[in-house]
Amino acid sequence: MSEATTANEAEQRRAARKRFRAHYRAFYDELVEILFQHDPIGIHRGNAEKFVPEASTMLPRLREARVAEDVEQIIEQELRRWYGRRRFSNLNPDRLTDATIAICSAWNHFLEVSAT
């Protein structure tokens, strides 16, 4: 294998990683926006950026989710972890369901695009 071929393959791998990171970042931003829009416990009404910590802990866990109930459980667990039982008691089941559906749709789209 020539040095030119090896260098070209390395460049292609770097470009693929860069595209994946950009795509992953787009999903992360979408997750933050979904949490803000649906705000299942009514905690951050004015600033989507306040959901950055929650999204940061939810995102890696989505890989273990297989069905919508798994995603809903991840949302519940992370919100309870971040806000405690007292604030979590304000959970709105309809907003939780809407957030779960939106996150599942976005995650499935992310996985489909990432596979190509």
Secondary structure, 3 states (H helix, E strand, C coil): CCHHHHHHHHHHHHHHHHHHHHHHHHHHHHHHHHHHHHCCCCCCCCCHHHHHHHHHHHHHHHHHCCCHHHHHHHHHHHHHHHHHHHHHCCCCHHHHHHHHHHHHHHHHHHHHHHHC
